[in-house]
């Protein structure tokens, strides 16, 4: 497939024009015009690029790419090393951030809900493109049981800040990655629990003082599944050779 046609296909599925983001979505670094082999991963790190070079990939598709708002603009240091490797080996880099978080089936939030047996009820924000979701556990359980389920599914022990009411968890809000501050919205909607990838110092007090269970399950761990699902969709729909590579990240 032509590299620009691939971007058009991805844009048609993910609709990046509908959401305001912190980085450009789509083709970030242009490489060869013909794409046959695609490597997918969470972040366009040096390690992922090296694995793509070893695999003779024509393109890399990630959730976390480059050129974030507030980031230093010069292409030097770590950023320079990464981009020089892409250009030297003529590899295209595609990145989709919030559009991949919110996609109703392929997105990080949707994939995490499926893995954790959460029935999706809708967004918590009053917009069609809400990045934080709310739902209901298909089987209500204690906080300890839910923590064990997260650990089993994500292969990562979550950090749990317990609610003072000790009730079972039935309703839950969640946002993969760095969505910890949406805990305020989850509490305002009287949900039993809230889950995100990252935690901040202030999140502990928000959970304790608003009587809501909170689980931090890891930024990387909660966002492995959207880009993996997107790659599988590409392979099945357009018969491209797509391989997901998970570069370990404990955060």
Secondary structure, 3 states (H helix, E strand, C coil): CEHHHHHHHHHHHHCHHHCCCCCCCEEEECCCCECCEEEEEEECCHHHHHHHHHCCCCEEEEEECCCCCCCCCCCCHHHHHHHHHHHHCCCEEEECCHHHHHCCCCCHHHHHHHHCCEEEEEECCCCCCCCCEEEEEEEEECHHHHHHHHHHHHCCCCEEECCCCCCCEEEEEEECCCCHHHHHHHHHCCCCEEEECCCCHHHHHHHHHCCCEEEECCHHHHCHHHHHHHHHHHHHHHCCEEEECCCCCCC
